[in-house]
Amino acid sequence: MRSIATAAASSPGWRVSAILELEFGDVLRLRKTHPCGGTDWQVVRLGADIGLRCLGCGRRILLARPILERRLKQIVGHQPLEAAADLSPDRFLRPE
């Protein structure tokens, strides 16, 4: 099975763009600073939408992958994610 980039490269008139490869815990720097003054964001969700957490105030946002690719200034490094309790399904349940 050929990848999309290989198929696109072999077809005339197709434009090939590099696919941004991210991992959980990557630290990104975007072009504009967050209102809290923070400049770095950590990847907490991957998919069509990328989930980011501000390392300044902890605010979480979702950005579509093409929008993130335009706003990205640089990949700063990698930082391990916090405890898995933050991502557990129990935090979505209502208290009884």
N, C-alpha and C positions, 0 to 999 in steps of 0.2 A: 504494500500500500504506500503510495507516495504522499508526502506531506503537502499541505496547501501551498507553501512557499515554493516547493519544487514544481508543482503543477502550474502555478502562476508564472514562474520564471520561464517555463518552456512555451507558454502561450504568448503570441505577439500582442502588444498593446496593453499588457497587464503591468501594473506597477507593484513592485515588491517593497514592503516596508518591514522593518525589523519588528518582531513581536517582543514586547517588554516582558522579560522573565523575572518574576518576583517570587519571593518565598515568605512564609510567615516569619515575622520578626525583623524583616528588613527595615532600616531606618532611611526615610526619604526626606529630601529638602525640596520644598516647592518654591515657585517663583515669588509668591507673596507671603508675608508673615501672617499668622493667625492674630485675631484681635487681642488675645491674651499676651502677645509678644513672642510666643513660641515659633520656632522656625522648622523644627523637625517633627516628623510624623512616623509612626510605626505601623506596619502592615499587620492587620488583625483578621482580615477576611480576603479570600481570593475567589475569583469567578468573573462573570461579566462585569459586575460592580466590584470595586476594590474598597474594602473597609480600612479606614485609617484612624489611629488614635493620636491626638496631639500629645507630645511629650511634655508640654508646658502645663496644660490644665486638665488633660485627660478626656477632653471632649472627643466623641466619635462621630465620624462622617462616612458617607458612602459616595464614591465618585465612579462614574462610568469609566471604563478602561481608556477609551479615546480621549476623554477630558483629562484624566490623570497623565497620560502621555504628553499632552500639550503643556500642562502646568508643572511637570517635573523639571527640576533644575539639576539635581544629582542624587545618586544613591550614596548615602553617607557610610553605611556599614550594616552590621547585623547585631541585634540585641535579642536575647532569649525572651519569649513571651512570659508574662506573669503567670501566677498559679492558674491551673485549669479550673478552679472553682468559679472563676469569673466567667468562664464559657460554659458552665454546666447548665443543663436544661432546667434545673430547679429554680434558677433565678427568675424564670419567666412565670412561675406559678404564683397565684395570689395567696397571701397569708390567710390562714383560717382563723 
